[in-house]
Amino acid sequence: MSRELLVAGGGIGGLAAATAARHAGWEARLLEQSVTFAEGGAGIQLGPNVVRILREWDLLQGELQQQVFAPQRLRVRDGVDGGELASLPLADMEQRYGAPYLTVHRADLHAALLVAARAQGVRLHTARKVTALAEQEALVRVSARGGADMEAEAVVLAEGLWSESRSLVAGNGAPRPTGHLAYRGLVRQADLPPPLRSHEVSVWLAPRMHLVTYPVRGGDVLNAVCLVEGQVPGDPRGWDHLAVRSELEAVLGPVCAGVREQLAAVPEWRLWVLHDRPPVRSADELARGRIALLGDTAHPMLPYLAQGAGMAIEDARELQRVLAIADDRIVDVPTAFRRYALNRYQRVGRVHERSLRNATIFHADGLLRRARNAGLRMLGARLLDQPWLYGA
């Protein structure tokens, strides 16, 4: 008997959830509140834990195969004196964890998921914002602006950080400001002087800031993310601001020439004001009845472990597993969603907490900075590698 999952949200997490449902043998309908399917931002890093799932879904084929990049090394430097602190080879990730470490432009991954969803028969709707949900026996009734009410056996909310519907599962309240800002920019490698071109993931750590660069678009474009501590006025929901270079330079602090040269080479910056929520503490925060939360709707986190999109894709893969056994005869949807929540909450909570810890370590000053640098110089790859994360 046909069963349908309704997904609210057409970003990476929502499209991954709809893809997962089709792989589980369910029909899938997706509602996106914007008038078009689009993804903002710039580059993202995909650890082997995520790449394994993308391979399983046959997403690393065609156009996306040409857009991803496999950096050979992660290199960490002190952002004040420019000295190298540690490095981690990435070329052997396939051998150690069963998949490579990849970088990709967020829009390219989103486009690949959208193509896959269409090819698999996901019903896609734009300009449909969910306004109400009501469980009725074995169904959920969904109201959304721009059309008639709908019913589905299960609903996944993947609307992102500012989701209003999440209160039906986990309680709402505004996301908390973190005091961190992300300046993001892209530059063609051909436009860079040779010393600034890179085929690695490079990280510079300095007091109250750090800079990360890595290639995307098949290596042709260098993605730069400079994370600093500070505040900006205005509505925090206006998350994509056109950044002024002088504002970034004003908050840099004492950084080396290498950092300043890398930043000066980026022609245009965009600014994101970073918010999060407390780490997930129980399964009750991820699912209730026939409604489940996924990705940033459930567990938005700072990007200091490069796993935000990865955790959403992992959520979707676990969703696929539980939907595949949910037939409302032996295993009903509430039981399946409870398993989803139990199998995910500790994992996403640990990643979230590690991201918060990294925020302190990356931006350290004084004695903590000196201890961090000494530890990286001494232990190197052992500190940078994440077997608990990549091998799970």
N, C-alpha and C positions, 0 to 999 in steps of 0.2 A: 504494500500500500504506500502511495506517495506521501512523503512527509516533507515539510518545508521549514527551513530556517530563514528568519527575517533578520537582516543585519542593518543596523543604523550606523552610518558612517562610511564614506567612500575613500578613506585614506589607505595607507599601506596595511594597517591592522584590519580594517573592514574588508578590503579585497582579499586579504589572506584568509579571513574567516569564511568568506563566501566560497573561495577556492577549496578550502578544507571540507566544507559541507558537501560540495559536489564529489570530492574524492571519497567521502563517506557514504555516498549513495543517496544523499538528500537533494531535494530541490532547494534552490537558494534565491532569495530576493534581497536586493540591496537598495537602501534609501540614502541618498546623499543630499544634504540640505542646500549646497551650492548649486548654481545653474550649470556648472560643468565639472567634470572630473579633472582635478589638477592637484599637484603636490608642490608645496613651496620648499624652501630650504636649499641646501647644496649637497655636499657629500655625506655619506655614511660609511661606517666600517662594518663588515660582516665577518664575524668569527666563524670558525669551522662548525660550531654548534648550529648556526643559522644556515650556512651554505649546504650542509647535509640535507636540510629540509627543502631548500630551493631545488636541489638536484632531484630529490624524490618526487617533487611536483613537476619535473621537466621544465623548469623555468630558466635554467642556464643554457638555453638554446637560442638560436636565431639572433635577433637584434641584441638582446641582453648579453649574450656571450661576447659580443664585440665591445660592449660598453663597460664591463667590469674590468678591474685591474688587479693583478696579484703582486703586491709589493714584496720585495725580497727580504726586507729587514725593518724592524722597529728600532729607531735610534733616539735616545733621550739625552738631552743636553741641559746644562745649567743656563738659564736665560740671562743671568747677570754677567758671568765671565765667558760664556760660550763654550766651555769645556765639555767634552763628552762624559756622561755619567755611566751609561750602560747601553747595551744593544741586545736585541733578540732576533735570531734568524727566523724568518717566516716561510722560507722556501720549503721546509720539511714539515709543514703543518699537515699536509695530505698524508704523509707517512705516519705521523704521530696521532692524528685525530680523525682521519678518514675523510678530510675535505680541506681545501685550501683556505687561506685568509684572503678575503677580497675587499676591495673598495669600489664604490659605485656612486654615481649621482642619484640622489633620492628620487628625482623625477624619472630617471630611467628604470629604476626598480618598480616604481608605481605604474609606469606605462606597461611594463611586462606583466604585472599582476592584472591590470585592466584588460589587456589582450587575452590573457588566459581565462579570465572570468567570462568574457564574451564568448570565447570559443567553447567553453564548457556549458554554456546555456544559462548563466546566472541572469536573472531578470534585474536590469539596472534602471534606476529611476533617479533623476536629478530634481532639484528644487522641491524636495520632500523632507521637511524637518519634522521629526517625531515630536508630538505634543502630549501624548498620553498612552499608557499601557495598562491593560487590565487582564488578569488571568481569569479564564472562564473554563472550568473543568479541564479538558485536555488541550486547550488552546490558549493563545494570548491574542487579545484584540488590540490592534495598533491603530492609533489615530495619528495622521500626519497632514500638515498643511499641503494644499495643492491637489488633493484627491480624496477618494472615498476611503473609509476605514478598511483595514485588512485583518486577516487572521492567519496565524501560523502556529505550528506545534512548539516552536522554540524561538527565542529572540536573543540576539547578541548585540550589546551596545558597544560600539567602537567609535564613538563620536569625538574622542580626544579629551584633552585636559579640561576644557570648559563644559563638558557634558552636563546638561541639566537633568537628564533621565537617570543618571547614576544613583540619584537619591533613592530610587525604588529598591536598590540592592544594598548600597553601602553607606547611605547618608550622604549629604551634600556639603554645603558650605563652600566658601571660595577657596580655590587653591592658594597655598601659602607662597608669598614672595620669597625668593631665596637670596636676594641681594647679589645675584650673578647675572651678567650680561654676556651674550654670545654675539660677537661680530663675525660674520661669515662672508667670504668672498671667493671669486674664481678668477684665474688668469691662465691664458693659453701658455703652455710651456714654451712654444716657439717665440713668444714675446718676452720671455725672461732671459736675462744674461746667463750664460752657461753655469756659473757658480751657484745660481739659485734654482736651477732645474733639479728635479728630484724624482726618483722612482722608489722612494722609501716612505714609510710613515715616520715623520720627524716630529719630535716633541721638545719644546723648550719650557722649562719650569722656572718661574720667577715669583718674587713676593706678590701675592694678591692677583696673580694672572698666570696664564700659560697659553702657548701657541702650538697648534697642531697643523701640519700640512701633509697631504698625501695626494697621489694622482687619482683622477677619475676620467671618465669618457675614454677608456682604453689607454690611458696614460697621456693623452694629449692635453689635458687640463689639470692644473694644480688647484686643489681645494685647500683653503686656509680658514681656520677657525681660531679666533683669539677670544679667550674667555677671561673676563675681568670682573672685579667686584665693584658694585656701584648701583645707582638707582637712576631711572629716567622718569620724568613726569608723564602724566597722561593715562589713558585707559590701558591697563595691562593686557586686555584682550587684543589690542592693536599690536600683535606680536611681531609683525614684520615692518620695521621702520627703515627708511632710507638713512643710513648712518652717515655722519659727517666725519671725515678722516681726523679732523682736528680734535674731536671729542674722544676718539680712541687714543690718539697720541697723548692727550692730557692725562689719561689715567694709567699709562703704561708703567710709570715709575722707572727705577734704574735698571734698564735692560741693555744687553750688548748690541753692538753694531749689526750682528747677524740677524737678530730679531727685527730691528728697525728696517733693515734693507728688505727683508721678506715682506714686512707689512707695507712698505712704500711701493712695492712692485704690484700690489693688488689694485686694479683701477677703480673698483667700486665695492663698498661694503654694505651689507644689510645687517640690521640689528634685531636680535631676539631678546626679549626680557624673560628670563627663566623663572618658572614657577614649578612647584611640585606638591605632593601630598605626603603625609607620613608613610613610612613603609608599611606594607600589608602585614597584619598580625594574625589573621585567622582566615579560614576558608569562607566564613560568612561575608567577607568583604569582596568576594569574587562572584558569587552566584546565589540566587534565591529563587526557588521554584523553577519556572521555565525561562528565567531571564538570567543571562550571564554577562559579565563585564570582561573586556579584553583590551590589552595595550594601555595606552595613556589614560583611557577612561578609568581603568582599574588601578594602575600603578605608575603614574608619571614620575620620572626620576631625572636627576641631573646627568649630563652626558659624560661623566668622568670615568665610565667603564666602556663607553661606546656600545651600549647594549639596549638602548631604548627601542629601536625598531626590531632588534633581535628578539627581545622578550615578547613583543606582539606576535611575531611569526611563530615563536615557540608556543605561545598561547593557542594560536590557531591550529598548530599540529596536534596538541593535546585535545583540542576541541574535536578534531577529526576522529581521533581514537575513540572518544566517548560517544560521539554521534553514531559511529559505525555499529555500536552495540545497543543503541537506544531504539527499541521497537514498541515501547508502551505496552508490551505484554510481559516479557521477562524482566526487562530493565526499562523503566519509564524515564522520561526526560529529566524530571527533578533529581532522580537518583544519578543519572549520567552527569548532570551539571554539578552535583555535589562531588562526584569523583574528580571532575575537571578542577574544581576549586581546591580540593584536598591535595591534588597532585601538582598544583602550581603555586600555592600561596607561599610556601617556604622558599622555593626557588626564587621567585620574583622579590620576596622580602630580602633575601641574602644579597642579590644583585643590587638592590636599592641601597641597602646599608653600606655595601662596599663602595658604591658611587659616592655616597656622602663622605665616607672616610677618605677617599681619594681627593675630594674637593679640598679637604684640610691639608693633606700631604702635598698635593701639587702646588698649592699657593702658599706654602710655608715660608716663614722668615725666621731669622735669629737661630736659636739653638736647634729648633725642629728642622729647619732647612739644612743645617750642617749635618745633623744626624741622618736625614734622608739621603743627602748626597753621599755620605760615607757608606751607607747601606747599599746604595745602588752601585757604587764603585766596587764594593766587596763581593756582592752576591749577583749582580748583573742580571743575566737571563733568568735566574731562579726567581727573582722578584717580579720580573715582567711577565713571565709565562703564567697561564691560568688554567691548569689542568682540570680543576673542579668545574670550570665554566665551559671550556671548549670541548671537553671529553664527555660531558653529560648528555 
